[in-house]
Amino acid sequence: MNSKYSKIGFLLVGLLLLNFVSSKIYKRFDLTEDGRYTLSKATKNIIKNAQNSITIKVYLQGDFPAEFKRLQIETKQHLEELKALNKNIKFHFINPSKIGQELINKGLEPSRLQVQENGKLSEIVIFPWAVVSSKNKTENISLLKDIFSDSQDEQLESSIQNLEYAFANAIHKVTSKKSKKIAIIKGNGELNDIYIADFLKKLNEYYFLAPFTLDSVVSQPQKTLTDISKFDLAIIAKPTEKFTEDEKFTLDQFLMNGGKTLWLVDNVQAELDSLMQTGETLAYPRDLGLTDLFFNYGVRINTDLITDLYNSEIPLATGNIGNKTQFSQFQWMYFPLLNSINNHPINNNIEAVNAKFANSIDILKNTIKKTVLLQSSKLSKTVGTPSIISLKKITEQPNSSEYTNGEKPIAVILEGEFKSAYNGRVKPFKLKNSKENSIETKMVIISDGDIIANEISQGKPLELGVNKWTNQHYGNKEFLLNTVNYLLDDTGLINIRSKTVQIDFLNKQKAFEETRKWQLLNILFPLIVLALFGFIFNYFRKKKYQ
């Protein structure tokens, strides 16, 4: 009897000890083929280093169709992984049905989605957003990616794939302190601040920003280079005036010293204002004096314009109601929607980027590694300049046979050890310790200055990448933020975007067609198995006791 009670006692003690150990030690095993639940090293470092309390609100509570339920479950599982790493993280799911207007006022726009159930199409409205907060910082996360695809399954797969980067990036932004400095180059007719206000406002949350003019290089070249070398990145947004040799040499030496550069350049003069006023405009080459500089680095921006059958819209006045002008939207082939081939952390899973009067880029051979980040669609072609651009083309049916040689590069990243454009040449001015070759550095060249430009309404800047007439969202802001993050990233965070997962989705059409078969199978098969088991059990029972 004592032995029996001793065993029971040992069992109870063992269970208590097991529960205690399991409450202190958290371990999950990722048995998926693609390792989707295994957090990257960069994510773990960001989460573990977060010292302050982090609150995450997820607006995905409610009754969703099966495929969107998958997004809800995957989001919850990912947040549980993050919370297991850091107890400062608290999250809760909220049903947005009663606070929809409040969320819209905060800029969290709903998504209208087509859902197929029982062979019928219906529309649902969801708020696929999460809000990450820590102290006085807040970051909104769009959980449903609007990628360059017509497939809803691909959209959901991309959204699930983006979860780790989205949450790690948001937590990094609300918990980290500013350290890197960005120079906004002025003095060569670059875009006015109001046209880049939205992008600069977002950048200012994470980096130090300051305007920087190259005018002083004429009188104080050494001081100018010393001053610009204090910055980590220089952004040149749509210059319209020619660069002098002094200015080019300064930017060249900034690159040689390891500085990163983001160029947004229009090599053709083609502006929308004159087109809207007269119905046509002359597009002609713009000489910025940068051709030799870029050629040395390994690219050439052509003096042409890209037209694309996959494009965005242009608003045109079509009449008046009372004293108010009415506008309608028309497809405009000079506004190509640029896609990516998901070949780089910058362009992985981004929406189509809206360009205006973009030029093509030739990629030249040298020792620098080059990757195309954005390109036109297959249904595009180039138009030489000078040429007349007329709004009459809107009424003309394009000849699709002419649009067969597309995919023209429009954004390229260059990485490696650059050779100075003034190597072996007479220098514009004397400089102490001028360099002929750079250390390892990076540069992004985009052949459209309008990609960074936000629209204006009533004298105020609107959100970058949003069409003020249709409220259509494009990927301009995300693409440029990814670009800056990649150029300045020292945490390895941007590489999370390269992670891919494979999600298997149900074939809804096949499931609907075979509904009756599977219903009968699910009902009859268990009954048959049960009857067979009963027959066998009864047979052996009779045989045993016969």
Secondary structure, DSSP 4 states (H G I P E B T S, - for coil): -HHHHHHHHHHHHHHHHHHHHHHH--------TT-TTS--HHHHHHHHH--S-EEEEE---S---HHHHHHHHHHHHHHHHHHHH-TTEEEEE--GGGSHHHHHHTT---EEEEEEETTEEEEEEE--EEEEEETTEEEEEE-S---S-S-HHHHHHHHHHTHHHHHHHHHHHHHPPP--EEEEEESSSPPPGGGSHHHHHHHTTTSEEEEEESGGGTT-HHHHHHHHTT-SEEEEE---SPPPHHHHHHHHHHHHTT-EEEEE---EE--HHHHHHHSEEEEEE---S-HHHHHHHTEEE-SEEEEESSEEEEEEEEEEETTEEEEEEEEEEEEEEEB--S-STTTTT-PPEE-SS---EEEPPSSSEEEEEEE--SSEEEEESSEEEEGGGGGSPP-GGG--S---EEEEEEEEEEEPTTTTS--SS--TT--SEEEEEEEEEES-GGGGPPPEETTEE--TTB-TTT--B-SHHHHHHHHHHHHH--SSGGGGGG---------HHHHHHTHHHHHHHHHHHHHHHHHHHHHHHHHHHHHHH-
